[in-house]
């Protein structure tokens, strides 16, 4: 199994399996599940692509919009955004808010 035994026990996955398969929707990370980061990254990439954002090919933590003058870095769950037009930044905030509850620090001090 790709799922560690301790995760199977902790989340009682054997109780919900059907035909030796467990279907899981991950809404937040699962501590100890090493694939969680990859799954979250894939989900974010698919979601933000709908709004015109994509990571750079060679620098996956650096993102840009395909038409707006905005770039951002993503490290774990923190975004550092560089923008010229605040409306572009608000576009990114709106895209993120449609997937996650977020907080925004416009002063850039946090």
Secondary structure, 3 states (H helix, E strand, C coil): CCCCHHHHHHCCHHHHCECCECCCCCCCCCCCCCCHHHHHHHHHHHHHHCCCEEECCCCCCEEEECCCCEEEEEECCEEEEEECCHHHHHHHHHHHHCCCCCCCCCCCCC
